[in-house]
């Protein structure tokens, strides 16, 4: 995966942990060579302290993971410290992930099509497929709330494939009705690009 842990001894103070995290972030910003190419990556860090934040290794790692999620939501390439408030957020993410799995099974996801216009002519040339979640109790859940959770749990690949199929099916319907559009754009998560069978999935659809 793209996550790793650092266990640092004699680092029980917030200031010490923050300096260590910032040092790691800065070092990882430096480009590195791979197959003749200069590559750049960014790192986010979540910090949990022992024994002030947790009394077991498992809880310490869970707290650091909650802080990491917070750091990523703050814009990445930064670090965040664990707070008790993050535990409630973590529990909410777990519950949302479970509901999202159910949403896939019970057809609660919806695809909305946003028109794309040619600025020169003003004519509609295509559409962009956007996924939304119609929750039975909470109503329309914004993508910013469930897409990050889907990415962390691995559900995003299944969601992307579903959206791709829905978008292509709708395009066929429009063509049968005589509506001519140049394209339908589908947003694909970077995690799906990491799968070797992405081309096959698109070809099958």
C-alpha positions as CSV (number, residue, x, y, z in Angstrom):
1,X,0.0,0.0,0.0
2,X,0.9,3.6,0.2
3,X,1.0,3.9,4.0
4,X,3.8,3.1,6.5
5,X,4.4,3.6,10.2
6,X,7.3,5.1,12.1
7,X,7.8,4.1,15.7
8,X,10.0,6.6,17.5
9,X,11.4,6.1,21.0
10,X,12.0,9.0,23.4
11,X,9.5,11.1,21.5
12,X,6.7,11.7,24.0
13,X,6.4,15.5,23.5
14,X,4.2,17.1,20.9
15,X,6.9,19.4,19.8
16,X,9.4,16.6,19.2
17,X,6.9,14.5,17.3
18,X,5.9,17.5,15.2
19,X,9.5,18.2,14.2
20,X,10.1,14.6,13.3
21,X,7.0,14.5,11.1
22,X,7.9,17.8,9.4
23,X,11.4,16.5,8.7
24,X,10.0,13.3,7.1
25,X,7.6,15.4,5.0
26,X,10.4,17.7,3.8
27,X,12.7,14.9,2.9
28,X,10.1,13.1,1.0
29,X,9.4,16.2,-1.1
30,X,12.8,15.8,-2.7
31,X,12.6,14.3,-6.2
32,X,14.0,10.9,-6.9
33,X,15.0,9.1,-10.0
34,X,13.2,6.1,-11.4
35,X,13.9,4.6,-14.8
36,X,15.5,7.9,-15.9
37,X,12.6,10.1,-14.7
38,X,12.4,12.6,-11.9
39,X,9.4,11.7,-9.7
40,X,7.8,13.9,-7.0
41,X,5.6,12.6,-4.1
42,X,4.0,14.2,-1.1
43,X,3.6,12.8,2.4
44,X,1.0,13.3,5.1
45,X,1.5,12.2,8.7
46,X,-0.7,11.4,11.6
47,X,0.7,11.5,15.1
48,X,-0.3,9.6,18.2
49,X,1.7,9.7,21.4
50,X,2.3,7.0,24.0
51,X,1.2,6.9,26.8
52,X,-0.8,10.2,26.7
53,X,-3.0,9.2,23.7
54,X,-3.1,5.4,24.1
55,X,-2.0,2.6,26.4
56,X,-1.7,-0.2,23.8
57,X,0.0,-0.5,20.4
58,X,-3.2,-1.2,18.6
59,X,-4.9,1.9,20.0
60,X,-1.8,4.0,19.3
61,X,-1.9,3.0,15.6
62,X,-5.6,3.6,15.3
63,X,-5.2,7.1,16.8
64,X,-2.3,7.8,14.4
65,X,-4.5,6.7,11.5
66,X,-7.3,9.0,12.6
67,X,-4.8,11.9,12.7
68,X,-3.5,10.9,9.3
69,X,-7.0,11.1,7.9
70,X,-7.3,14.6,9.4
71,X,-4.0,15.6,7.8
72,X,-5.1,14.5,4.4
73,X,-8.4,16.3,4.7
74,X,-6.4,19.5,5.5
75,X,-4.8,19.5,2.1
76,X,-2.0,16.8,2.3
77,X,1.7,17.3,2.7
78,X,1.2,18.2,6.3
79,X,0.8,16.5,9.7
80,X,-1.9,16.4,12.3
81,X,-2.0,15.4,16.0
82,X,-4.5,13.0,17.5
83,X,-7.3,14.5,19.6
84,X,-10.2,12.7,21.3
85,X,-12.5,14.5,18.8
86,X,-10.9,12.4,16.0
87,X,-12.2,9.2,17.7
88,X,-15.8,10.3,17.0
89,X,-14.9,11.1,13.4
90,X,-13.2,7.7,13.0
91,X,-16.3,6.0,14.3
92,X,-18.4,8.0,11.9
93,X,-16.2,6.9,9.0
94,X,-16.5,3.3,10.0
95,X,-20.3,3.6,10.1
96,X,-20.3,5.5,6.8
97,X,-18.2,2.7,5.2
98,X,-20.7,0.1,6.3
99,X,-23.6,2.1,4.9
100,X,-21.7,2.7,1.7
101,X,-21.3,-1.1,1.2
102,X,-25.1,-1.4,1.7
103,X,-25.7,1.5,-0.7
104,X,-23.9,-0.4,-3.5
105,X,-26.0,-3.5,-2.8
106,X,-29.3,-1.7,-2.6
107,X,-28.8,0.7,-5.5
108,X,-28.7,3.9,-3.5
109,X,-26.1,5.5,-5.7
110,X,-27.2,7.9,-8.5
111,X,-25.4,9.2,-11.6
112,X,-26.1,12.8,-12.6
113,X,-24.9,14.2,-15.9
114,X,-23.4,17.7,-16.1
115,X,-23.4,19.2,-19.6
116,X,-20.1,20.2,-21.2
117,X,-20.3,23.1,-23.7
118,X,-18.0,24.3,-26.4
119,X,-17.1,27.9,-25.4
120,X,-16.7,29.0,-29.0
121,X,-20.1,27.9,-30.2
122,X,-22.1,27.5,-27.0
123,X,-23.3,24.1,-28.1
124,X,-23.4,21.1,-25.8
125,X,-20.8,18.6,-26.9
126,X,-20.8,16.1,-24.1
127,X,-21.6,15.4,-20.5
128,X,-19.7,14.5,-17.3
129,X,-21.0,11.7,-15.2
130,X,-21.0,12.5,-11.5
131,X,-21.9,10.0,-8.7
132,X,-24.1,10.9,-5.8
133,X,-25.4,8.9,-2.9
134,X,-29.2,9.1,-2.2
135,X,-29.2,8.0,1.5
136,X,-32.6,6.8,2.8
137,X,-32.4,8.9,5.9
138,X,-29.8,11.6,5.3
139,X,-30.9,12.5,1.8
140,X,-28.3,13.4,-0.9
141,X,-24.8,12.8,0.6
142,X,-22.2,15.1,-0.9
143,X,-19.3,13.3,-2.7
144,X,-16.7,15.0,-0.5
145,X,-18.1,13.0,2.4
146,X,-18.2,9.5,1.0
147,X,-15.6,9.4,-1.8
148,X,-12.5,9.7,0.5
149,X,-14.0,6.9,2.7
150,X,-14.6,4.8,-0.4
151,X,-10.9,5.4,-1.4
152,X,-9.6,4.3,2.0
153,X,-11.7,1.2,2.2
154,X,-11.1,0.1,-1.4
155,X,-14.8,0.5,-2.4
156,X,-13.9,3.2,-4.9
157,X,-12.9,0.7,-7.6
158,X,-16.3,-0.9,-7.4
159,X,-18.0,2.5,-7.4
160,X,-16.0,3.7,-10.4
161,X,-16.8,0.5,-12.4
162,X,-20.5,0.9,-11.6
163,X,-20.5,4.6,-12.7
164,X,-18.7,3.7,-15.9
165,X,-21.4,1.1,-16.7
166,X,-24.2,3.5,-15.9
167,X,-22.7,6.2,-18.0
168,X,-22.2,4.0,-21.0
169,X,-25.7,2.6,-20.8
170,X,-27.1,6.1,-20.7
171,X,-25.0,7.1,-23.7
172,X,-26.4,4.2,-25.7
173,X,-30.0,5.2,-24.7
174,X,-29.3,8.8,-25.9
175,X,-27.9,7.5,-29.2
176,X,-31.0,5.4,-29.7
177,X,-33.1,8.5,-29.2
178,X,-31.1,10.4,-31.8
179,X,-29.2,12.6,-29.4
180,X,-25.7,13.1,-30.6
181,X,-23.0,13.8,-28.1
182,X,-19.3,13.6,-28.7
183,X,-18.4,12.0,-25.4
184,X,-19.4,11.2,-21.8
185,X,-16.6,11.8,-19.3
186,X,-16.2,9.6,-16.3
187,X,-14.0,10.4,-13.3
188,X,-11.7,7.5,-12.3
189,X,-9.9,7.3,-9.0
190,X,-6.1,7.0,-9.2
191,X,-6.5,3.7,-7.3
192,X,-8.3,2.2,-10.2
193,X,-5.5,3.2,-12.5
194,X,-3.2,1.0,-10.3
195,X,-5.1,-2.1,-11.3
196,X,-3.6,-4.0,-14.2
197,X,-7.0,-5.0,-15.6
198,X,-8.3,-1.4,-16.0
199,X,-8.1,-1.6,-19.8
200,X,-9.9,-4.9,-19.7
201,X,-12.7,-3.5,-17.5
202,X,-13.2,-0.5,-19.9
203,X,-13.2,-2.8,-22.9
204,X,-15.8,-5.1,-21.4
205,X,-18.1,-2.1,-20.7
